[in-house]
Amino acid sequence: MVARPNIVKVRLSDEEQEQIDRMLKKSGLASRADYMRRAALGGATNAAVAETIGEVGIALNRFGKAPQKQFERIVSSLDRLVDIMQDKEGER
């Protein structure tokens, strides 16, 4: 186990904390500290990608009910996924 002697305090709005907690659950990591450490250091992108892929899947499942609206949601979700992947590539 890596020693972590430094403490960093961060102030968050209620909305920011809820968003981090949602992403923490989706990431499968053990603690908020683990999630925030990985997010800050580039290792939490998989959770964001997984969430976006899930949104695309939901949109595809509903595609037949409202084609134009769902198509727009799919395109929007895919655009976000591309942005996430490009941001990840830029970090390398």
C-alpha positions in Angstrom: 0.0 0.0 0.0 1.3 3.5 -0.9 1.8 5.9 2.0 -0.3 9.0 1.6 0.8 11.5 4.3 -0.7 14.6 2.5 -4.2 15.7 3.2 -6.1 17.9 0.7 -9.4 19.5 1.7 -11.9 20.4 -1.0 -15.1 22.3 -0.8 -17.9 21.1 -3.0 -21.5 22.2 -3.6 -24.3 19.7 -2.9 -24.7 19.1 -6.6 -20.9 18.5 -7.1 -20.8 16.1 -4.2 -23.9 14.2 -5.5 -22.3 14.0 -9.0 -19.0 12.7 -7.6 -20.9 10.1 -5.5 -22.9 8.9 -8.5 -19.6 8.5 -10.5 -18.0 6.8 -7.5 -20.8 4.1 -7.5 -20.4 3.6 -11.2 -16.6 3.3 -11.0 -16.6 0.5 -8.5 -13.9 2.1 -6.5 -13.9 1.8 -2.7 -13.9 5.4 -1.6 -14.5 9.0 -2.7 -10.8 9.6 -2.1 -9.9 6.8 -4.5 -12.3 8.1 -7.1 -11.1 11.7 -6.8 -7.4 10.7 -6.9 -8.0 8.7 -10.1 -10.1 11.4 -11.7 -7.5 14.0 -11.0 -4.7 11.7 -12.2 -6.4 10.4 -15.3 -7.7 7.0 -14.2 -11.4 7.6 -13.8 -12.3 8.2 -17.4 -13.6 4.7 -17.8 -16.5 5.5 -15.5 -17.4 8.5 -17.7 -17.2 6.4 -20.8 -19.3 3.6 -19.3 -22.0 6.1 -18.2 -22.1 7.6 -21.7 -22.3 4.2 -23.3 -25.2 3.3 -21.0 -27.0 6.4 -22.1 -26.5 5.4 -25.8 -27.9 2.0 -25.0 -31.0 3.4 -23.4 -31.5 5.7 -26.3 -31.1 2.8 -28.8 -33.7 0.7 -26.8 -36.2 3.5 -27.2 -35.3 4.3 -30.8 -38.5 2.9 -32.4 -40.8 5.0 -30.2 -39.6 8.4 -31.2 -37.0 8.1 -33.9 -36.0 11.8 -34.4 -35.9 12.6 -30.7 -34.0 9.5 -29.9 -31.6 9.9 -32.8 -30.7 13.4 -31.5 -30.0 11.9 -28.0 -27.8 9.2 -29.5 -25.9 11.7 -31.5 -25.5 14.0 -28.5 -24.3 11.0 -26.3 -21.8 9.9 -29.0 -20.5 13.4 -29.3 -19.9 13.5 -25.5 -18.2 10.1 -25.7 -15.9 11.3 -28.5 -15.0 14.4 -26.4 -14.2 12.2 -23.4 -12.0 10.0 -25.5 -10.2 13.0 -27.2 -9.6 14.5 -23.7 -8.1 11.2 -22.7 -5.8 11.1 -25.8 -4.7 14.6 -25.0 -3.5 13.6 -21.6 -1.0 11.1 -23.1 
